[in-house]
């Protein structure tokens, strides 16, 4: 550090708004002795490749030096980044607001979509037994939040949920069929099927009797939707600020949920914050019929779904510009894997994190087993052991398999060779796992805002944006509405030669309707997946 830089106090520069993975210019003058981000020095790598820190994360890197500053290339870090330069002009802080442009072209809408992802992770973690300590991707991201739901509102919705369950369980239910068993001691608790008993005796089975036992009835059609409603109520109650309100509600909601098939055991006395046990849900519930639009066909299930959306809207939402930063690619992958696991109806299992930082775990659902980042190993011809690790593998009890890979990349703007590499990778996953369906989950084409009566950000500034905006001034401007969701454009299916397998590109975006992903899975021929 030069003597003038050491003696000069740190001067903050105006905030710069810039999209992820773009270039940003940090103005300064004179000889530049240091460029850093949050205490870590940035480097100028060779061959245009970004450097990595001790945790293997891609760091922003220096592209070029100039007489009036330094050009830095951003990576997948989003949020509030504070760069520091030390030069003959002194030590200067450069606050940069990096927004996830793959979610939306406008910064405010992009941060709103990012906030929805962060809001959804606690609820998804509760449903899937996801340890919150593993969510390191969002640990350093703190979003400003609006007012949360009030306890009386939650109690009112809980009363409606309980009333719907009473109506659902009183409806006549179908019986799954008859089970039969042979009792050698002649004591039959239910009834004797004499025709089968005589046949059994004719085969030398005397004196055994064949009993016909009535199996328990199927759960009501609205069970799955009501379980989702209680999950949303529990997640909303966990956000209440005062423990005097939060603890009783959590206890009452857990007891109410335990009354449903697959709702888990009731909490023991003295348990203040019960966690739902979803171990039995996969076997107790069946997939509820849906309409062509993916909505529940049962009227009580539709009412429960509407109440669930209302609870989520009343829950705290991230607003404005977040504090801190996060790696967007890792956060999107965690969120996408949790959403797909939930959509497949697999909730009995446990997440872990291996030594390489990948999320692993096996989850069991109704007729499906989902494995995150499985290790698929094989020995090629004349080669040693090779290892492939798709992001998700779902194996159904009927022998079908589905493999999925998450890509936080603009697939519609990649070069032909990059797309070929993605296709080749997915084909290898499908071949090694014998999966006839391969999915690529991506955030879709970046949403563009409708025209609004405010100045455009496009211009001759850094990265295609005007350089400086005041955050308070920005927040006061009206937010443009996102375009309506289009199911037809959200999924693209391509049959492979022979039409025995297919590859699908599926949009998964935080602005999508809640039931969009299960609807896409239904389109692909998986009608038994959970909502």
SVG drawing of the C-alpha trace seen along z (x, -y; Angstrom):
<svg xmlns="http://www.w3.org/2000/svg" viewBox="-70 -11 74 94">
<polyline fill="none" stroke="black" stroke-width="0.4" points="0.0,0.0 1.3,-3.4 1.8,-6.1 -1.1,-8.3 -3.4,-5.3 -2.4,-4.4 -3.0,-8.0 -6.3,-8.5 -9.6,-7.5 -11.9,-5.0 -14.3,-6.9 -17.5,-5.2 -18.4,-5.5 -22.1,-5.7 -23.8,-2.4 -23.7,-0.7 -26.5,1.6 -25.2,4.4 -26.4,7.8 -24.7,11.0 -21.8,12.3 -21.3,8.9 -18.4,6.5 -18.2,3.6 -15.8,0.6 -14.3,-0.6 -13.2,-4.2 -9.9,-5.3 -6.8,-7.1 -3.0,-6.6 -1.2,-3.3 -3.5,-0.6 -1.9,1.5 -4.9,3.6 -8.3,4.7 -10.4,6.8 -13.8,8.1 -14.8,8.5 -11.2,8.7 -10.0,11.1 -7.7,9.9 -8.9,10.3 -6.5,11.6 -6.2,11.4 -6.2,15.0 -4.8,16.4 -6.9,17.5 -9.9,15.6 -10.8,18.2 -12.0,17.0 -10.1,17.9 -11.5,19.8 -11.3,19.2 -10.5,21.7 -14.0,23.1 -13.9,23.7 -16.2,20.8 -15.8,18.8 -14.6,15.3 -15.0,12.1 -11.7,11.4 -9.8,8.6 -10.1,8.2 -8.0,5.2 -6.4,2.1 -6.8,-1.4 -5.5,-4.9 -8.9,-5.7 -9.8,-2.5 -10.0,1.3 -12.5,3.5 -13.8,6.5 -15.8,9.4 -18.5,10.7 -19.4,14.4 -22.5,16.0 -22.4,13.9 -25.5,11.7 -26.6,9.3 -24.6,6.4 -20.9,6.7 -18.4,4.1 -15.2,3.9 -12.2,2.0 -9.4,0.4 -6.2,-1.1 -4.3,-3.4 -2.6,-6.8 -6.1,-8.3 -6.5,-6.5 -8.7,-3.6 -12.1,-3.6 -15.1,-1.4 -17.2,-0.5 -20.7,0.8 -22.2,2.8 -25.7,4.3 -25.6,7.4 -29.0,8.7 -29.9,12.2 -30.7,11.1 -31.5,14.7 -34.7,14.4 -35.7,11.0 -34.2,8.3 -35.3,5.5 -33.3,5.3 -36.3,4.8 -38.2,7.7 -35.1,9.9 -34.5,9.3 -38.2,9.9 -37.9,13.3 -34.8,14.0 -36.7,13.2 -39.4,15.7 -36.7,18.4 -35.3,17.5 -38.8,17.4 -39.6,20.9 -36.5,22.6 -37.6,22.8 -41.0,24.3 -39.4,26.8 -36.9,27.7 -39.7,28.4 -41.5,30.6 -38.4,32.5 -36.6,32.6 -33.9,30.3 -31.5,29.3 -31.4,25.5 -27.7,25.6 -27.0,26.9 -28.5,23.9 -25.1,22.2 -26.0,20.7 -28.3,18.2 -26.5,17.8 -25.0,14.4 -28.1,13.2 -30.5,11.2 -33.6,9.8 -35.7,7.0 -39.1,8.3 -42.5,6.9 -45.0,7.6 -45.8,11.2 -49.1,13.0 -50.9,12.2 -51.8,15.1 -55.6,14.4 -55.4,14.7 -53.6,18.0 -56.1,19.3 -58.9,18.4 -57.4,20.2 -56.6,23.2 -60.2,23.4 -61.2,23.5 -58.6,26.2 -60.0,28.3 -63.5,27.8 -62.5,29.0 -60.9,32.1 -64.1,32.9 -66.1,32.7 -63.5,34.8 -63.3,37.6 -67.1,38.0 -67.5,38.7 -68.0,42.3 -64.6,43.8 -63.7,46.6 -62.1,49.8 -58.8,50.8 -59.9,54.4 -59.8,57.6 -56.8,59.2 -56.8,62.9 -54.8,65.0 -54.9,68.6 -55.4,69.2 -54.5,72.7 -56.1,72.5 -59.6,71.9 -59.9,68.5 -61.0,66.1 -61.5,62.5 -63.5,61.2 -65.2,63.7 -64.5,67.0 -64.4,67.3 -65.7,70.9 -65.1,71.3 -61.4,70.6 -61.4,72.6 -62.7,75.7 -60.1,75.3 -57.4,75.0 -58.7,78.2 -58.6,79.9 -54.9,79.1 -54.3,80.7 -54.6,77.5 -57.2,78.8 -58.0,77.5 -56.9,74.1 -59.5,71.5 -59.1,68.7 -60.1,65.3 -61.3,62.4 -60.1,59.1 -61.4,55.8 -58.5,53.4 -58.6,49.9 -60.3,47.4 -58.4,45.1 -57.6,41.6 -60.0,38.9 -59.2,37.2 -58.4,33.9 -55.8,35.4 -52.7,34.3 -54.0,30.8 -54.9,30.5 -51.4,31.8 -49.9,29.1 -52.2,26.5 -51.1,27.5 -47.4,27.4 -48.0,23.8 -49.7,22.9 -46.8,24.4 -44.2,22.6 -46.2,19.3 -46.5,19.8 -42.7,20.4 -42.2,16.8 -44.2,15.2 -41.9,12.9 -43.2,13.6 -42.7,17.1 -45.8,16.6 -47.9,16.7 -45.6,18.9 -45.3,21.9 -49.0,22.6 -49.8,22.3 -47.1,24.7 -48.3,27.2 -51.9,27.0 -51.1,27.1 -48.9,30.1 -51.7,32.0 -54.2,31.1 -51.9,32.2 -51.3,35.5 -55.0,36.3 -54.6,36.7 -53.4,39.9 -49.7,39.4 -49.6,36.4 -47.1,37.9 -47.4,38.7 -48.7,36.2 -46.0,34.3 -45.2,35.4 -46.0,33.3 -43.6,30.3 -42.5,30.3 -42.5,26.6 -41.7,26.5 -42.7,29.8 -41.3,30.8 -43.7,32.7 -42.9,36.3 -43.6,37.2 -42.4,40.8 -45.8,42.4 -47.2,40.0 -45.9,41.8 -47.7,45.0 -50.9,43.5 -51.7,41.2 -52.5,41.6 -52.3,39.2 -55.5,37.1 -57.2,36.8 -56.5,33.5 -58.1,31.4 -56.3,30.9 -55.0,27.6 -53.3,29.4 -55.9,28.3 -57.4,30.8 -60.6,32.4 -62.0,32.7 -63.8,29.5 -62.5,29.8 -59.0,30.2 -59.5,27.1 -60.6,25.1 -57.6,26.3 -55.3,25.3 -56.7,21.8 -56.3,21.5 -52.7,22.6 -52.0,19.9 -53.6,17.4 -51.3,18.4 -48.3,18.1 -49.3,14.7 -49.8,13.6 -46.4,15.0 -43.5,12.7 -42.1,11.8 -38.7,10.5 -38.9,6.9 -36.4,4.4 -32.7,4.9 -31.1,7.7 -28.2,7.2 -25.2,9.5 -24.6,11.8 -25.0,15.4 -23.8,17.7 -26.8,17.8 -26.0,21.0 -25.8,23.0 -28.9,21.3 -30.9,22.1 -29.7,25.7 -30.7,26.2 -34.1,24.7 -34.8,26.6 -33.8,30.0 -36.1,29.3 -39.0,28.3 -38.6,31.3 -38.3,33.7 -41.5,32.2 -43.3,32.4 -42.4,36.1 -44.1,36.7 -41.0,38.0 -40.7,36.6 -39.4,39.4 -35.7,39.1 -32.8,37.0 -30.4,34.5 -26.7,34.6 -23.7,32.8 -20.7,34.8 -17.0,33.8 -17.2,32.2 -20.0,29.9 -22.8,31.7 -26.2,32.2 -27.0,35.9 -29.9,38.0 -32.5,40.6 -36.2,39.8 -39.1,42.2 -42.6,41.3 -45.7,43.0 -44.2,45.5 -41.0,43.6 -37.5,43.3 -35.6,40.0 -31.8,39.8 -29.9,36.5 -26.5,36.5 -26.2,40.3 -22.9,41.9 -23.3,43.9 -20.1,45.8 -19.1,48.2 -16.1,49.7 -15.7,49.0 -13.9,51.1 -10.3,51.0 -10.8,48.2 -10.8,47.9 -13.7,47.1 -15.7,44.0 -18.1,42.0 -21.1,39.8 -23.3,37.8 -26.6,36.4 -28.3,33.9 -31.4,36.1 -32.5,39.7 -36.1,40.8 -36.8,44.6 -40.5,45.6 -41.7,49.0 -43.0,50.0 -39.4,49.8 -39.5,46.4 -36.7,43.9 -36.3,40.2 -33.0,38.3 -32.7,34.6 -30.0,32.0 -30.2,28.4 -28.7,25.6 -28.7,22.0 -27.8,20.9 -29.5,19.1 -30.0,22.2 -31.7,20.1 -28.5,18.1 -25.8,20.8 -23.5,21.7 -24.2,24.9 -21.2,26.6 -22.3,25.8 -25.8,27.2 -24.2,30.4 -22.1,30.8 -25.3,30.5 -27.1,33.0 -24.2,35.4 -24.0,35.2 -27.8,35.8 -27.6,38.8 -24.8,40.4 -26.9,40.0 -29.9,41.5 -28.0,44.4 -26.2,45.3 -29.4,45.1 -31.7,46.7 -33.9,43.7 -36.3,43.1 -36.9,39.5 -34.2,36.9 -35.0,33.4 -33.1,30.2 -34.4,27.7 -33.5,24.1 -35.0,20.7 -36.3,20.1 -35.9,17.2 -35.3,14.1 -38.5,12.4 -38.9,8.9 -41.0,6.3 -43.9,4.6 -43.3,1.0 -43.6,-1.3 -43.6,-5.1 -40.1,-5.4 -36.6,-5.9 -35.0,-2.8 -31.8,-1.4 -30.4,-0.6 -27.7,-2.9 -24.0,-3.3 -23.1,-2.4 -21.1,0.6 -22.6,3.9 -25.3,2.2 -26.8,0.3 -26.5,-3.3 -23.8,-3.5 -25.3,-5.1 -28.7,-4.9 -29.7,-5.8 -31.3,-2.8 -33.9,-5.0 -34.9,-6.6 -35.1,-3.2 -37.4,-1.8 -39.8,-4.7 -40.3,-3.9 -43.3,-1.8 -42.5,1.8 -43.5,3.2 -45.7,6.3 -44.1,9.6 -45.6,11.2 -48.2,13.9 -47.0,17.5 -47.4,19.6 -47.5,23.4 -47.0,24.1 -43.7,22.4 -42.5,23.8 -41.8,27.3 -40.2,28.6 -40.1,32.3 -37.9,34.0 -38.2,37.7 -35.0,39.6 -34.6,42.0 -36.9,45.0 -39.3,42.9 -38.5,45.0 -36.9,42.2 -37.2,38.4 -35.4,35.4 -37.3,32.4 -36.3,28.9 -38.5,27.6 -38.7,24.1 -38.6,23.8 -38.9,20.2 -39.9,18.7 -42.6,16.6 -44.3,19.8 -47.6,20.9 -47.3,23.3 -48.6,26.3 -46.7,25.7 -44.0,28.3 -46.4,31.2 -48.4,30.3 -45.4,30.6 -44.6,34.0 -48.2,35.1 -47.6,34.0 -44.6,36.2 -46.7,39.2 -46.1,39.3 -49.7,38.8 -49.0,40.4 -46.6,37.7 -47.5,35.6 -48.8,32.0"/>
</svg>
